[in-house]
């Protein structure tokens, strides 16, 4: 059986298509070109397009956000360089949660068994203090529990529990995440000596 999607209509309304074009222009001219420290300006631009983004959020200018009106980022939530936020459905990044560089939060996929190859979208939730580390893929409908760490280059297709370290493809908990002590007062080993 062949699937022919050549005449398939877009699942997006004309209004959404227009908003996406306007956002693409704004992103290219006013968002992507800003210096790193201009976080409040980028948060403001995202809010102009309907995002619920704290002025304290830290969003890299190279992060790619598809539909900002489906994005929520709480206080000190971070989206790192070159992260892709494919927000066809709601994506919620909790307080002090981090989505590191090159990670891909993908809230939509296609039904490959459907002859129409139908697009469907489900929300993604990254709860507070979680860390999605470098180059992680998070699929539609996933919730990453509070305080959970997802190891680099993992793929997440199912919910992950709170306060765990999870790795692999698919990502699975391997141990508890235990915060041993506050090291913020110690000298950073990467700083100049």
HELIX and SHEET records of a PDB file:
HELIX    1   1 UNK A   14  UNK A   26  1                                  13    
HELIX    2   2 UNK A   27  UNK A   31  3                                   5    
HELIX    3   3 UNK A   39  UNK A   48  1                                  10    
HELIX    4   4 UNK A   68  UNK A   70  5                                   3    
SHEET    1   A 5 UNK A  52  UNK A  53  0                                        
SHEET    2   A 5 UNK A  71  UNK A  73  1                                        
SHEET    3   A 5 UNK A  91  UNK A  93  1                                        
SHEET    4   A 5 UNK A 124  UNK A 126  1                                        
SHEET    5   A 5 UNK A 143  UNK A 144  1                                        
SHEET    1   B 7 UNK A  58  UNK A  59  0                                        
SHEET    2   B 7 UNK A  78  UNK A  79  1                                        
SHEET    3   B 7 UNK A  98  UNK A  99  1                                        
SHEET    4   B 7 UNK A 131  UNK A 132  1                                        
SHEET    5   B 7 UNK A 149  UNK A 150  1                                        
SHEET    6   B 7 UNK A 164  UNK A 168  1                                        
SHEET    7   B 7 UNK A 171  UNK A 176 -1                                        
SHEET    1   C 5 UNK A  64  UNK A  65  0                                        
SHEET    2   C 5 UNK A  84  UNK A  86  1                                        
SHEET    3   C 5 UNK A 104  UNK A 106  1                                        
SHEET    4   C 5 UNK A 137  UNK A 138  1                                        
SHEET    5   C 5 UNK A 155  UNK A 156  1                                        
SHEET    1   D 2 UNK A 108  UNK A 110  0                                        
SHEET    2   D 2 UNK A 119  UNK A 121 -1                                        
END                                                                             
